[in-house]
Amino acid sequence: MFNFQTDYEKTIYENRTHFVAVRGKGANRIRKEFKTFFEVVDFARPFNDNRTMVYAVNELGSSAHITNL
C-alpha cells in the first residue's frame, strides 16, 4: 500500500496502534488521532491539497511519516 523509504517507517507502520494527521504550522497546526487509515482519508479528503501529513504511531509513542494526503 505504501512505498516505505526506510525499515524504520515499515516497522512503525506494521506495529502501529493508531494514525495521526497533521495540517498547518505554528499556531494554526491541527493534530488529530485516528484508529484507521480510512478515517484519516475521510478527514483529509475535503482539503484535497496533499498537505495533510500522516504518521503511524506505535504503542511506545514512536512515529513515522507515512504519506501526505
Steps between C-alpha positions, in 0.01 A plus 500: 500500500782741587849543359705514820827692479660326800468182705413724797189630321395148409553373857301783657219450246487125561484553879271804499229555755355805324561773245550872546408758236666842516415813302630855511793644690568701811194633679277374218608136533224240523581154635244216514526134593323223309471125549492413128657633183151527348408752771808704410400496132150620590651784704745608225271460198318838529832687491616322182842673508750226594599701809365268771801319647419149619702324768477146636553476876593190701421412862818672621400827334763475227376636170592489134376712212308272264351724235339834420135519400 
